[in-house]
């Protein structure tokens, strides 16, 4: 008997809980690529080692969060994802509202906020 709120769908042999875990997992992977790319871009153009390290660490942690969701470790994955996206939104949105620059503050701040919303919805739907 399958509960409609917790329908398990086999996808490549890995369990996913619908409806919010797949979009959240894919969002973590996409945001990971953006964070890694942003860190590399800041290092190449400005020489910022701090941006490279911060972008690398946050990108890898988003990758870990997505991987945890993919392997069925839902709560740890969502907790890691929530901490990282909340931290990024908290870091970049105030800077965006102060300075008004879209890159990197606007893009990463708003993407962080979207990540927080997706993560909270995934928590509520799991």
Steps between C-alpha positions, in 0.01 A plus 500: 500500500650835391410826669423765237705761689807275503479323166831331430602507138782278379727694269814316403471286811513799737202605709355847468215645695269719296394770438776731630820299538590464133470874422691585818776250421537629144500858629784419739701357208431805282581744781820300565616563143417871527690533829804317366493707180460823694795419725720416202385812312580726798843343536582534130374858456578656839747258652276437801619187679227551762230482232658190350511325839150612606349411163677165503393409853138608457483333158636172633259509796208555261627203299508293820144612586376390157685171527352432845151553359581275206616217726188517716653685797230762486526680834880546498488616138229755570676625813829553314315665211303727733810613689689582180215671312397697810860610551538606136170690500598666828839600363405621152146645523595785739792587271266498200253732673783731607700516176247387239753294302357187340824303480584333726287639783162510324525168322644303790279670758175434316609146408577443868152619594340270241708216645370578850140494375550171312668343802223607739237367259690172472510475881125560516421245226728220618 
